[in-house]
């Protein structure tokens, strides 16, 4: 059983802010970021239908490698929960992750939702796996009819991450969620939508600091630094994203979860290509009732 990282706490939140205020060098910031991460003991896994094609142009090949790494990273975390019976994926997109899960775990039922009706119909027509299903749903109004063992989302844009968390909590399900598109997160209460961070009791009293510094900086740095670059600003951006996700993790802990921030993709491929996308390098992982006391 994994132990929680003690730095993911209100005290850890304040400590990281104090380090940022001290303007340390890049190497120190890298060590700080690494100290937040949990490495999951997942098994080796190679995704299907994503094999490298050397005839592709370099940018397309790197995009393919990036997607392959994301899928393999997610599946390695999913395997931590094995055996399980049902997985709910929110925002299936092209269905590549769901297809890999269905092949890897043939005895489990994988159900996926997406708001794109045309895409869902195409996925249904092309699906040949009996344990994989799709439906067109609005995630912000959707509730599963039966309890899934795992609620999963890769590329949970903006406040979709918060909705994925609520679906998992309401279902008492484990959660693996990869946030992205931090620029779409609400910062002002008058903006439309039902989510307004911070939501955790742990960070109550820090609302102004959280919204004016953490959310604002994470949004501002979203397009200010190229995802592929490796520099001090890249590390700072990832730290501010992590601090924003502290609220989400602490909210999950308050709901009875063991919480982790996990890295799903490496910085480089084995051949040395920088193919990571920092926006999709980290997953929020919530383990419900890890001691089995329920």
C-alpha positions, 0 to 999 in steps of 0.5 A: 500500500502506498503512503500519502506524501506529507507535503500535500497538506496546508503546511506543505502548500505554505512551504512551497509558496515560501520557496517560490518567494525565495527565488531559488535556482532551477535545480532546487525547483526541480527537486521541490517538484519531484518531492510532491510526486508519487511514483506508482509501481505499475507494470510495463505496458505498450499501447496498441495502435500507437506504434511509432511510424518512422515515415511520419513527419517529426512533429507528427511522430512526436505527437504520436509518442506523446499520446502513447506515453500518456496512455501507457502512464495512465494504464500503469496507474490503473493496474495498481487497482487491478482487479476491478470490474468497471471503469468509467472514462469521462471525455473519451475523445478518440477512444484510444485510451478506452480501447487499450484498457478494454484489451488489457483488461478483458474481464472488466467493463469499460464505459466511456462518455463524451459530449460529441455526439458524432464522435460517439456514433463513430466510436460505436460503429467501429467498436468490436470489443464486447467489454467496451461501450460508449454514450453521448453525455454531458459530463456536467449533468451526467451521473452513472447508473451503477457504481464504477470501480474507477472514474478516469479522465485524460485531458480534463479541461479547465473545471471538468477536472472538478466535475470528474472529482464530484462524479467519483466522490458521489459514486465512492469510486477511485479516481485517476484524472489528468487536468489540463487547459488551466487557462479555462479555470474560473478565477472570478465568481461572476464567471458562469459555471458551478465551480469556483476554487478553492473548494477544500476546507484545508485552504479556507482562509486562503481564498484571495491568495489562491485565486489572485496568485495561484489560479491567476499565475497558472492561467497566465503561464498556460501559454507563456512558456512552450510546453516542450521547453526545459527551463526555470519557467517550465518548472515554475509553471508545473509547480503553480499547476501543482499548487492549484491541484493541491486544493483538488487533492485536499478536497478529495482527502476530506471526502475520505480518499488517500491522495497522490499526485502522479507523473504519467509521462517522462521528460524524454523518450528513450531515444532522447526526443523531448516529447512530453506535454507538461500540461498532461504530465501529472495525474490526480489519484484518489484511492477510496478506502485504501485500508478496506475498512468499509 
